[in-house]
Amino acid sequence: MKNWALAFTCAAVMGSAGAQTKWDLPSGYGANTFQVQNLQWFVDEVGKATAGQLKITLHPGASLFKANEIKRAVQSGQTQIGEFILSGAANENPLFGVDSIPFLATTYPQAKKLDDASRPALEKLLAAQGMKLLYTVPWPGQSLYSKKPVSSLADLKGTKMRAYNPATTRIAELVGAQPVTIQLAELPQALATGGVDNFLTSSASGVDSKLHEQVKFFYDVNAWLPRNAVVINVKAFDALDKATQAALLKAGAAAGERGWKISDQKDDEYLKELAAKGMTVDRSSAKLKAELRAIGERMTGEWLKQAGAEGQAVIDAYRK
């Protein structure tokens, strides 16, 4: 009887081990970024919560798919889960770019309010594309990096300005700069070869990509806080048992809360580090902020025309 019970237990364990589900999670960002470190925490938590039954392998640094390919890879089922910057998909639908309208939401509380206001529409949009939104985490506010001093936006005319989404392309056009599409992983090389003169990105990206080595001027304009989203292929999610689904959703919610807090905490740390590394950090930038705010008002109007009633509903909910 004891032998039979032992054999049954062993068979159950072997059967359970054989049922392990393996997923790949690509990210376009480096392993040293707080976004990817938070992803690793999430992956580890899912492993613990499911006793290893759902094993997610993280692929940082665009090692599995390029940053701008990840959303499509999840949508098409080439990978089960992935992380991408929402505004990078704004050409598909303007709702993806609501968080990159300049000066619409410039602080963490404002960004969280915008996240809450836009989430129902975003979840509906992603669901229509066969994806489930797991969580979002913002980058610190987007600020201006330049090889040369900038006292007003007129100083950017004729320069090469890095663009990573439709909003940054539009800003470059409005200030008379040439937009150059460059993903973050390619930015240091583009700077080294003279492919770009200035750009808007976060304090986090400045530190993580060692941009201080080639760019000496930083203007803390804090124009918007773009969000990364972690999304799951719906078919892959539906194939999981209920207990695994619940564990995945719980870990995702916790990773989202954790990521928002870490992003906020780290912004000041990153700015201090950039200054310590020799960058001139201008935290007032009053004239630049005023000029960018005017561009923001114009771009809000343009965005609303593109996004229609659904976009207006998001803005109305945010401004309540």
Phi and psi in degrees as a GROMACS rama.xvg file:
@    title "Ramachandran Plot"
@    xaxis  label "Phi"
@    yaxis  label "Psi"
@TYPE xy
-62.455  -41.2684  LYS-2
-62.7986  -39.6366  ASN-3
-64.1408  -42.6035  TRP-4
-64.4328  -40.2404  ALA-5
-64.7026  -43.6733  LEU-6
-62.9189  -39.8196  ALA-7
-63.9492  -43.0105  PHE-8
-62.5863  -45.5457  THR-9
-60.8232  -42.677  CYS-10
-63.9563  -38.8248  ALA-11
-64.8436  -42.8338  ALA-12
-63.9963  -44.6679  VAL-13
-63.9775  -39.4357  MET-14
-65.8344  -40.473  GLY-15
-63.9031  -44.4802  SER-16
-63.0042  -36.9563  ALA-17
-68.8974  -19.2225  GLY-18
-88.566  7.72347  ALA-19
-58.6452  134.022  GLN-20
-101.811  132.856  THR-21
-115.295  127.916  LYS-22
-121.054  154.291  TRP-23
-111.928  139.612  ASP-24
-125.36  98.1713  LEU-25
-84.0641  146.039  PRO-26
-137.079  147.672  SER-27
-86.9374  0.62714  GLY-28
-108.69  156.58  TYR-29
-70.3399  156.765  GLY-30
-63.3629  -20.9668  ALA-31
-86.0368  -6.59453  ASN-32
-77.6762  150.624  THR-33
-65.3852  -28.6622  PHE-34
-63.3298  -46.0078  GLN-35
-74.1414  -34.2185  VAL-36
-62.6618  -36.6043  GLN-37
-69.1167  -36.8177  ASN-38
-60.7339  -42.0061  LEU-39
-63.5732  -40.6153  GLN-40
-59.5182  -44.7513  TRP-41
-60.2593  -46.7579  PHE-42
-58.6331  -45.1569  VAL-43
-63.2696  -41.0582  ASP-44
-65.0217  -39.5825  GLU-45
-63.6615  -42.345  VAL-46
-59.3068  -44.1186  GLY-47
-66.4563  -46.6631  LYS-48
-65.0133  -29.1362  ALA-49
-103.133  9.66949  THR-50
53.3493  37.0091  ALA-51
81.2728  3.70753  GLY-52
-73.0188  -28.4895  GLN-53
-113.914  108.809  LEU-54
-104.44  114.823  LYS-55
-106.801  125.598  ILE-56
-102.125  122.433  THR-57
-85.7566  133.833  LEU-58
-122.401  88.801  HIS-59
-80.4693  175.814  PRO-60
63.6513  30.6558  GLY-61
56.9449  31.6675  ALA-62
-79.4039  -22.5482  SER-63
-103.338  -45.2152  LEU-64
-138.16  149.15  PHE-65
-63.8091  155.621  LYS-66
-53.05  -42.771  ALA-67
-81.7189  3.89362  ASN-68
-105.179  -11.5244  GLU-69
-67.9415  -43.5877  ILE-70
-58.2486  -47.7207  LYS-71
-63.1801  -35.1083  ARG-72
-64.6538  -39.7435  ALA-73
-70.6941  -43.524  VAL-74
-58.8687  -40.244  GLN-75
-89.1612  -3.58566  SER-76
83.9884  10.1853  GLY-77
-68.2185  -27.2977  GLN-78
-140.974  155.412  THR-79
-84.0914  -26.8639  GLN-80
-151.307  149.627  ILE-81
-163.551  165.428  GLY-82
-119.884  134.123  GLU-83
-148.208  160.295  PHE-84
-83.4858  123.178  ILE-85
-56.9576  -44.342  LEU-86
-66.2807  -16.8601  SER-87
-65.0903  -18.7287  GLY-88
-103.312  13.9054  ALA-89
-64.1325  -21.8707  ALA-90
-67.2913  -27.6105  ASN-91
-72.0117  -45.524  GLU-92
-156.119  128.531  ASN-93
-59.2544  -23.3934  PRO-94
-59.2387  -29.2734  LEU-95
-65.3447  -22.5022  PHE-96
-105.454  12.982  GLY-97
-61.3893  -30.6021  VAL-98
-81.6034  -0.391316  ASP-99
-115.018  20.2377  SER-100
-77.8855  118.267  ILE-101
-56.6919  131.648  PRO-102
63.365  19.0069  PHE-103
-77.8577  -46.3569  LEU-104
-137.433  112.398  ALA-105
-117.104  -3.09261  THR-106
-123.995  166.124  THR-107
-63.7378  -43.0451  TYR-108
-60.8545  -39.9884  PRO-109
-65.8678  -43.0348  GLN-110
-62.4961  -37.64  ALA-111
-68.4555  -38.2731  LYS-112
-64.7843  -40.3413  LYS-113
-67.0382  -38.4245  LEU-114
-60.0691  -46.6628  ASP-115
-64.462  -41.2605  ASP-116
-67.5072  -33.5798  ALA-117
-93.2445  -12.9066  SER-118
-59.2241  -46.3204  ARG-119
-57.239  -44.0335  PRO-120
-67.1948  -37.7021  ALA-121
-67.3107  -43.0171  LEU-122
-62.2436  -40.089  GLU-123
-64.9201  -43.6505  LYS-124
-63.0607  -47.2003  LEU-125
-65.5975  -38.7696  LEU-126
-60.9503  -38.5152  ALA-127
-64.7286  -20.9753  ALA-128
-100.619  11.1867  GLN-129
80.8767  25.6336  GLY-130
-129.683  152.676  MET-131
-115.005  128.227  LYS-132
-77.6417  123.25  LEU-133
-92.226  -55.5506  LEU-134
-162.175  166.286  TYR-135
-126.55  151.955  THR-136
-142.947  128.923  VAL-137
-83.472  152.963  PRO-138
-80.9078  159.032  TRP-139
-57.9739  163.744  PRO-140
-53.0192  142.13  GLY-141
-76.9238  123.035  GLN-142
-125.752  169.21  SER-143
-94.5587  124.185  LEU-144
-107.448  139.183  TYR-145
-147.522  144.909  SER-146
-69.9549  -28.7743  LYS-147
-120.427  157.775  LYS-148
-60.0829  145.822  PRO-149
-130.009  119.707  VAL-150
-103.555  -22.7744  SER-151
-152.876  167.317  SER-152
-63.8339  -20.0942  LEU-153
-61.8757  -26.7011  ALA-154
-69.5968  -12.7825  ASP-155
-91.18  -8.72649  LEU-156
-61.243  130.422  LYS-157
82.898  -2.4421  GLY-158
-88.4452  169.674  THR-159
-96.3952  116.656  LYS-160
-112.388  125.064  MET-161
-66.5211  134.552  ARG-162
-122.215  141.844  ALA-163
-130.935  -1.54413  TYR-164
-157.902  171.525  ASN-165
-58.5131  -33.2066  PRO-166
-65.4191  -44.6474  ALA-167
-69.9224  -31.8573  THR-168
-62.8414  -44.671  THR-169
-65.9234  -40.4403  ARG-170
-60.6244  -45.2853  ILE-171
-57.2689  -44.3793  ALA-172
-62.4139  -42.3715  GLU-173
-70.0611  -26.9055  LEU-174
-95.4239  1.45815  VAL-175
82.4119  19.6873  GLY-176
-96.2979  165.846  ALA-177
-93.9188  114.402  GLN-178
-72.6217  132.356  PRO-179
-124.637  116.022  VAL-180
-76.2142  115.838  THR-181
-140.696  125.25  ILE-182
-74.7957  156.554  GLN-183
-56.5909  -40.1709  LEU-184
-63.212  -23.1981  ALA-185
-97.1086  -4.08808  GLU-186
-64.7075  -46.0822  LEU-187
-56.5545  -40.6377  PRO-188
-66.1825  -40.4659  GLN-189
-64.0883  -37.3858  ALA-190
-67.2618  -40.6095  LEU-191
-65.6696  -30.1872  ALA-192
-99.5645  6.1428  THR-193
77.8952  17.84  GLY-194
-78.6025  -11.8557  GLY-195
-151.295  145.922  VAL-196
-108.864  -30.2667  ASP-197
-157.226  168.339  ASN-198
-173.099  160.412  PHE-199
-104.851  123.57  LEU-200
-158.925  179.309  THR-201
-86.4962  164.943  SER-202
-61.1159  -34.7736  SER-203
-61.411  -46.4837  ALA-204
-63.6855  -35.3264  SER-205
-61.493  -41.7315  GLY-206
-75.0952  -49.7173  VAL-207
-61.8419  -36.2721  ASP-208
-97.2711  6.97235  SER-209
52.8037  43.7377  LYS-210
-68.2807  -18.4875  LEU-211
-62.9413  -19.6679  HIS-212
-69.6726  -23.7933  GLU-213
-125.651  -13.6484  GLN-214
-124.266  130.174  VAL-215
-110.168  -6.97816  LYS-216
-122.937  128.906  PHE-217
-128.555  127.93  PHE-218
-119.496  115.014  TYR-219
-79.9875  69.1792  ASP-220
-82.4965  -20.1453  VAL-221
49.7413  53.309  ASN-222
-69.5619  -36.6158  ALA-223
-165.954  165.059  TRP-224
-117.232  94.6184  LEU-225
-71.7391  143.308  PRO-226
-102.886  139.326  ARG-227
-88.4259  145.109  ASN-228
-121.616  141.033  ALA-229
-105.35  121.871  VAL-230
-124.558  152.507  VAL-231
-119.816  141.122  ILE-232
-67.1958  124.85  ASN-233
-59.266  -40.8634  VAL-234
-62.7695  -39.5787  LYS-235
-66.5741  -39.1182  ALA-236
-66.3357  -45.1238  PHE-237
-64.4952  -24.0552  ASP-238
-76.0951  -13.0479  ALA-239
-79.917  153.493  LEU-240
-73.1374  163.565  ASP-241
-59.9448  -39.5577  LYS-242
-65.3286  -40.1249  ALA-243
-69.3095  -39.9793  THR-244
-58.1222  -45.7862  GLN-245
-63.2159  -41.6205  ALA-246
-64.8601  -39.3351  ALA-247
-65.3679  -45.2586  LEU-248
-65.8525  -39.3348  LEU-249
-64.8978  -44.9298  LYS-250
-65.5088  -36.8068  ALA-251
-65.3118  -43.7864  GLY-252
-61.4189  -41.3678  ALA-253
-66.8687  -39.1853  ALA-254
-65.695  -36.1343  ALA-255
-64.1728  -49.4507  GLY-256
-59.7421  -43.939  GLU-257
-63.2833  -44.3852  ARG-258
-63.854  -40.9757  GLY-259
-61.4534  -42.9994  TRP-260
-65.6752  -44.3916  LYS-261
-64.3717  -42.8401  ILE-262
-57.8066  -46.1984  SER-263
-62.9548  -45.6566  ASP-264
-64.1383  -37.5355  GLN-265
-80.9482  -20.1543  LYS-266
-56.0886  -50.5784  ASP-267
-62.2393  -40.5338  ASP-268
-59.9055  -43.7521  GLU-269
-64.4604  -41.905  TYR-270
-62.6536  -41.5896  LEU-271
-64.1954  -38.0168  LYS-272
-68.146  -39.8481  GLU-273
-61.0292  -42.0705  LEU-274
-65.4161  -41.07  ALA-275
-64.6871  -27.8109  ALA-276
-85.3803  4.83905  LYS-277
104.073  3.4988  GLY-278
-80.0899  146.681  MET-279
-83.8642  110.873  THR-280
-104.462  111.833  VAL-281
-100.982  110.695  ASP-282
-97.1445  -0.0509763  ARG-283
-96.098  -60.8164  SER-284
46.3348  39.9204  SER-285
-58.5419  -45.0494  ALA-286
-66.9987  -43.4806  LYS-287
-61.3407  -42.3131  LEU-288
-62.4556  -42.6101  LYS-289
-63.1519  -42.2551  ALA-290
-67.7686  -41.0353  GLU-291
-68.6242  -32.7372  LEU-292
-63.2835  -38.8451  ARG-293
-64.4839  -41.04  ALA-294
-63.5292  -38.8814  ILE-295
-60.8084  -42.2468  GLY-296
-62.4597  -42.0344  GLU-297
-64.6207  -43.0639  ARG-298
-71.1033  -29.3388  MET-299
-63.0878  -44.1846  THR-300
-61.8543  -42.3681  GLY-301
-64.1699  -41.6161  GLU-302
-63.5306  -43.0807  TRP-303
-63.1644  -34.9829  LEU-304
-63.8601  -39.5181  LYS-305
-74.2578  -40.9103  GLN-306
-82.74  -19.3078  ALA-307
66.6602  -152.214  GLY-308
-61.0714  -38.444  ALA-309
-64.8914  -41.3549  GLU-310
-66.3896  -40.759  GLY-311
-61.65  -38.4503  GLN-312
-63.2273  -38.7184  ALA-313
-65.4201  -47.1426  VAL-314
-63.5957  -41.1914  ILE-315
-61.9272  -43.5522  ASP-316
-64.1536  -38.0905  ALA-317
-67.8185  -38.9734  TYR-318
-85.3315  -0.741347  ARG-319
